[in-house]
Amino acid sequence: AMENVALWHERDISHSSVERMIGPDATVTLDFALSRLTSVIDRLLVYPDNMLKNMNKFRGLVHSQRVLLALTQAGVSREDAYRLVQRNAMKVWEQGADFLEELLADKEVTAVLPEADIREKFDLGYHTKHVDTIFKRVFGEA
């Protein structure tokens, strides 16, 4: 609607129909989207065991970002950290190796990160540690 106004100080009625329709159209569209989303969430089936199985198919690659960030925080340049992570990730992808084991066997990685720090980056609980707090914010105290 704002594109229909050539100059802010010169208005006429030629574009008023567009301005009158944007509000109702936008709110009806939003209502439809929220209604559809509510329906999807209400019928959503979650299978945690299958989710874990699918994540394990990648043999630890889902943790590569945390390893990369740990390397950069330990003083390794972003480019070198990326090279180290990529080198080990490609072994997993091409040879079916385990990402954690490859990292622990890599002398360049272990020279910067102790084994305990590397293993800590593979903790799935890190990603879900605030779930209860988020649920309380969204749904209130249960």
MOPEHU-V670156 format. One line per field, one symbol per residue. ss: DSSP state (H for helix, E for strand, C for the rest). phi: phi as a letter, one per 30 degrees, with the letter a starting at -180 (. if undefined). psi: psi as a letter, one per 30 degrees, with the letter a starting at -180 (. if undefined). Layout:
ss=???
phi=???
psi=???
This chain:
ss=CHHHCCECCECCCCCHHHHHHHHHHHHHHHHHHHHHHHHHHHCCCCCHHHHHHHHHCCCCHHHHHHHHHHHHHCCCCHHHHHHHHHHHHHHHHHHCCCHHHHHHHCHHHHCCCCHHHHHHCCCCHHHHCCHHHHHHHHHCCC
phi=.dddcdbdcbcbcdcdddddcdedddddddedddddddddddcdccceddddeddddchjddcddddeddddddjddeddddddddedddddddcidcdddddddddddddccdeddddddcdddedcdcedddddddcidc
psi=efffjekffjkagfgfeeeffeeeeeeeeeeeeeeeeeeeeegkkkieeeeeeeeffghfffgeeeeeeeeefgfkleeeeeeeeeeeeeeeeefglkeeeeeffjeeeffekleeeeeffgjffefgfgeeeeeeeeflk.
